[in-house]
Amino acid sequence: MEYSKVFKDAFLYPTKNWKIFILIGVLAIIINLFWQVNLNILSTGYVTIGVLLVTIAIMIIYIFIQGYNLDIIRETIHHSDELPAIDFTKNLLDGFRVFIISIVYFIPLIVIWFYSAYLFGFFKMLNTIRPFVVEHGYNYFNYIPEDWLINFMGTFLTLLIMGIVLLFITLAFFYIAEARLAKFDKLLSAFQIREILNDISKIKWGNYILWLFILFIILFLLYLVYLIIFSIGIIGIIISSLLICPYVFIFISRNIGLIYKEIEN
C-alpha cells in the first residue's frame, strides 16, 4: 500500500469544493455555538425547553453531516475524485443510518470503560477530589494529599490508555462497517462481522492497522490545533469550526473510502 499516496489524496481532497467546505464549516459553527449556549444554560442548574430544542437542532445538523460524510465514502469507493453534491434529504437519511451503527458499535466501548472506571473506584476518587477543586480551583492539586493525587493520576492514566485502545479497536471495525454501508447501501451490511473481517484481510491486517495508526496520529495533531484555537474564545470557536471541523470530517471520510478501495487491489 502506498500510504503517502493515500494520505496526500485525503489531505488535498477537502479543498476541491470550497462552497461545500464552507457550508459544512458554517454548520459546525452552529453546532459549537449552540452547544456553548446549552452549557451556559445548564451551568445555572436549570433545564429548559430551549435546551431540548437546541439539542435536537444540534443532533439533526450533526446527523446530516454524517450522512454527507457517508456520501463521500460512497463516491470515493466508486472512483470519484470530486466532492459529491449536497442532497439534504438523502444525506439526512444516510446520517440516521450512520447514527444507528454508531450506537451499536460504540455502546460496548462506553459500557466497558465506565464499568472499568467503577471497578477502579475512579468515580469515588472524583467525589473525594471535587471539594478541593471547588474550593481552590485550578490549584487544587497543591492541596490534595500526595498519595491521593498519585493514586488518582495513576487510575486516570490507566483508564485513558484503556479508552484509547478500546477506541482504536472499535474504529477498526466501525470504519469498515461504514464503508460497507456506503458500498452496499444496506444497513445489515454494516453488522456482518465475518464479512468485515474478510474485508480487512483483503486489505491486509498489517496495512490496515498501520493506516489506522497513522490516521490516529494525524487526527490527534489536528485536534490539538483545534483545541488551541477553540480556547481563544468566540472568535476561536468560529475559526476552528469553520476551518478545522469540515477539513477533518472530509479528510476522514476520504481516507475510509480510499482504504476500502484497497480491497480491489
C-alpha positions as CSV (number, residue, x, y, z in Angstrom):
1,M,0.0,0.0,0.0
2,E,1.3,3.5,-0.9
3,Y,0.4,5.3,2.4
4,S,1.9,8.6,1.1
5,K,-0.4,8.5,-1.9
6,V,-3.5,7.7,0.2
7,F,-2.9,10.5,2.7
8,K,-1.8,13.0,0.1
9,D,-5.0,12.4,-1.7
10,A,-7.0,12.8,1.5
11,F,-5.1,15.9,2.5
12,L,-5.9,17.7,-0.8
13,Y,-9.4,16.4,-1.3
14,P,-11.3,18.7,1.2
15,T,-10.2,21.8,-0.8
16,K,-11.7,20.6,-4.1
17,N,-15.0,22.4,-3.5
18,W,-14.8,25.4,-1.3
19,K,-18.6,26.1,-1.3
20,I,-19.3,22.7,0.3
21,F,-16.3,23.1,2.6
22,I,-17.6,26.5,3.9
23,L,-21.2,25.1,4.2
24,I,-20.1,22.3,6.4
25,G,-17.9,24.8,8.3
26,V,-21.0,27.1,8.9
27,L,-22.9,24.0,10.2
28,A,-20.1,23.2,12.5
29,I,-20.1,26.8,13.8
30,I,-23.8,26.5,14.5
31,I,-23.3,23.2,16.4
32,N,-20.5,24.6,18.6
33,L,-22.2,27.9,19.3
34,F,-25.5,26.1,20.1
35,W,-23.5,23.7,22.4
36,Q,-22.0,26.6,24.2
37,V,-25.5,28.1,24.7
38,N,-26.6,24.8,26.2
39,L,-23.6,24.6,28.5
40,N,-24.3,28.2,29.8
41,I,-27.9,27.4,30.5
42,L,-27.1,24.1,32.2
43,S,-24.5,25.8,34.4
44,T,-27.3,27.7,36.0
45,G,-28.8,24.4,37.2
46,Y,-31.9,24.6,35.1
47,V,-33.0,22.5,32.2
48,T,-35.4,24.4,29.9
49,I,-37.4,23.5,26.8
50,G,-34.9,25.7,25.0
51,V,-32.1,23.3,25.9
52,L,-34.1,20.4,24.5
53,L,-34.8,22.2,21.2
54,V,-31.2,23.3,20.8
55,T,-30.0,19.8,21.5
56,I,-32.4,18.4,18.8
57,A,-31.2,21.0,16.3
58,I,-27.5,20.0,17.1
59,M,-28.4,16.3,16.6
60,I,-30.1,17.0,13.2
61,I,-27.2,19.0,11.9
62,Y,-24.7,16.5,13.1
63,I,-26.6,13.6,11.5
64,F,-26.8,15.5,8.2
65,I,-23.1,16.0,8.2
66,Q,-22.5,12.3,9.0
67,G,-24.8,11.5,6.1
68,Y,-22.8,13.7,3.7
69,N,-19.6,12.0,5.0
70,L,-21.1,8.6,4.0
71,D,-21.7,10.0,0.6
72,I,-18.0,11.0,0.3
73,I,-17.1,7.4,1.2
74,R,-19.6,6.1,-1.4
75,E,-18.3,8.3,-4.2
76,T,-14.7,7.5,-3.3
77,I,-15.3,3.8,-3.5
78,H,-17.0,4.4,-6.8
79,H,-13.8,6.0,-8.1
80,S,-15.0,9.7,-8.0
81,D,-12.4,12.3,-7.2
82,E,-14.9,15.1,-6.7
83,L,-16.9,16.1,-3.6
84,P,-20.5,14.9,-4.0
85,A,-23.3,17.4,-4.3
86,I,-25.3,18.2,-1.2
87,D,-28.7,16.4,-1.1
88,F,-30.3,17.3,2.2
89,T,-33.0,14.5,2.2
90,K,-30.6,11.8,1.1
91,N,-27.8,13.0,3.4
92,L,-30.2,13.2,6.4
93,L,-31.5,9.7,5.8
94,D,-27.9,8.3,5.4
95,G,-26.9,10.2,8.6
96,F,-29.6,8.4,10.6
97,R,-28.3,5.0,9.4
98,V,-24.7,6.1,10.3
99,F,-26.1,7.2,13.7
100,I,-27.7,3.7,14.2
101,I,-24.4,1.8,13.5
102,S,-22.5,4.3,15.7
103,I,-24.8,3.5,18.6
104,V,-24.4,-0.3,18.1
105,Y,-20.6,-0.1,17.8
106,F,-19.8,2.4,20.4
107,I,-22.1,1.3,23.2
108,P,-19.9,-1.7,24.1
109,L,-16.9,0.6,24.3
110,I,-18.7,3.0,26.6
111,V,-20.1,0.2,28.9
112,I,-16.7,-1.5,29.2
113,W,-14.9,1.8,30.0
114,F,-17.5,3.0,32.6
115,Y,-17.6,-0.4,34.2
116,S,-13.8,-0.5,34.4
117,A,-13.8,3.0,35.9
118,Y,-16.3,1.9,38.5
119,L,-14.2,-1.2,39.4
120,F,-11.1,1.0,39.8
121,G,-13.0,3.4,42.1
122,F,-12.5,6.3,39.7
123,F,-15.8,7.9,40.4
124,K,-15.2,7.7,44.2
125,M,-11.9,9.4,43.7
126,L,-13.6,12.2,41.7
127,N,-16.1,12.7,44.6
128,T,-13.2,12.9,47.0
129,I,-11.3,15.4,45.0
130,R,-14.3,17.6,43.9
131,P,-14.4,19.7,47.2
132,F,-10.7,20.6,46.6
133,V,-11.5,21.8,43.1
134,V,-14.5,23.8,44.2
135,E,-12.5,25.5,47.0
136,H,-9.1,26.0,45.3
137,G,-9.9,26.0,41.6
138,Y,-7.0,25.1,39.2
139,N,-4.6,25.0,42.1
140,Y,-6.5,22.1,43.7
141,F,-3.6,19.6,43.2
142,N,-1.4,21.7,45.6
143,Y,-3.9,20.9,48.4
144,I,-4.6,17.3,47.8
145,P,-2.6,14.7,49.9
146,E,0.2,13.4,47.7
147,D,-0.9,9.7,48.0
148,W,-4.4,10.6,46.9
149,L,-3.1,12.6,43.9
150,I,-0.7,9.7,42.8
151,N,-3.5,7.2,43.1
152,F,-5.9,9.4,41.1
153,M,-3.4,10.2,38.4
154,G,-2.4,6.5,38.1
155,T,-6.0,5.4,37.7
156,F,-6.7,8.3,35.3
157,L,-3.8,7.3,33.0
158,T,-4.8,3.6,33.1
159,L,-8.3,4.4,32.1
160,L,-7.1,6.9,29.4
161,I,-4.8,4.2,27.8
162,M,-7.7,1.7,28.1
163,G,-10.0,4.1,26.4
164,I,-7.6,4.8,23.6
165,V,-7.1,1.1,23.0
166,L,-10.8,0.4,23.0
167,L,-11.4,3.3,20.7
168,F,-8.8,2.0,18.3
169,I,-10.4,-1.4,18.2
170,T,-13.9,0.0,17.8
171,L,-12.9,2.3,15.0
172,A,-11.1,-0.5,13.2
173,F,-14.5,-2.3,12.8
174,F,-16.6,0.8,12.5
175,Y,-14.8,2.4,9.6
176,I,-15.1,-0.8,7.5
177,A,-18.8,-1.1,8.6
178,E,-19.4,2.4,7.4
179,A,-17.6,1.7,4.1
180,R,-19.8,-1.4,3.6
181,L,-22.9,0.6,4.3
182,A,-21.8,3.2,1.7
183,K,-21.0,0.5,-0.9
184,F,-23.9,-1.9,-0.5
185,D,-26.5,0.7,0.7
186,K,-27.9,-1.9,3.2
187,L,-27.9,-1.3,7.0
188,L,-27.4,-5.1,7.6
189,S,-24.1,-5.0,5.7
190,A,-22.6,-2.8,8.4
191,F,-23.2,-5.6,11.0
192,Q,-21.8,-8.6,9.1
193,I,-18.8,-9.1,11.3
194,R,-17.4,-12.1,9.3
195,E,-17.6,-10.0,6.1
196,I,-15.9,-7.1,7.8
197,L,-13.1,-9.4,8.9
198,N,-12.8,-10.7,5.4
199,D,-12.6,-7.2,4.0
200,I,-9.8,-6.3,6.5
201,S,-8.0,-9.5,5.5
202,K,-8.2,-8.5,1.8
203,I,-6.7,-5.1,2.7
204,K,-4.2,-7.0,4.9
205,W,-4.2,-6.6,8.6
206,G,-0.8,-5.1,8.8
207,N,-1.6,-2.4,6.2
208,Y,-4.9,-1.6,7.8
209,I,-3.6,-1.3,11.4
210,L,-0.7,0.9,10.2
211,W,-3.0,3.1,8.2
212,L,-5.3,3.4,11.2
213,F,-2.4,4.3,13.5
214,I,-1.1,7.0,11.1
215,L,-4.7,8.4,10.8
216,F,-4.9,8.4,14.7
217,I,-1.6,10.5,14.9
218,I,-2.8,13.0,12.3
219,L,-6.2,13.4,13.9
220,F,-4.6,13.8,17.3
221,L,-2.4,16.6,16.0
222,L,-5.3,18.3,14.2
223,Y,-7.3,18.0,17.4
224,L,-4.6,19.8,19.4
225,V,-4.6,22.6,16.9
226,Y,-8.4,22.7,17.1
227,L,-8.3,22.9,21.0
228,I,-5.7,25.7,20.9
229,I,-7.7,27.9,18.5
230,F,-11.1,26.9,20.2
231,S,-9.8,28.1,23.6
232,I,-9.3,31.7,22.4
233,G,-13.0,32.5,22.8
234,I,-15.9,33.2,20.5
235,I,-13.5,34.1,17.6
236,G,-11.6,30.9,18.2
237,I,-14.7,28.8,18.2
238,I,-15.8,30.3,14.9
239,I,-12.4,29.9,13.2
240,S,-11.8,26.4,14.4
241,S,-15.3,25.3,13.5
242,L,-15.2,26.9,10.1
243,L,-11.7,25.7,9.0
244,I,-10.7,22.6,11.0
245,C,-14.1,20.8,11.6
246,P,-15.0,20.5,7.9
247,Y,-11.5,19.6,7.0
248,V,-11.4,16.7,9.5
249,F,-14.8,15.4,8.5
250,I,-14.0,15.3,4.8
251,F,-10.4,14.1,5.4
252,I,-11.6,11.1,7.5
253,S,-14.3,10.1,5.0
254,R,-12.0,10.3,2.0
255,N,-9.5,8.1,3.9
256,I,-12.1,5.5,4.7
257,G,-13.2,5.3,1.0
258,L,-9.6,5.1,-0.2
259,I,-8.6,2.3,2.3
260,Y,-11.7,0.3,1.4
261,K,-10.7,0.6,-2.3
262,E,-7.6,-1.4,-1.4
263,I,-9.8,-4.5,-1.5
264,E,-9.8,-4.2,-5.2
265,N,-6.0,-4.1,-5.5
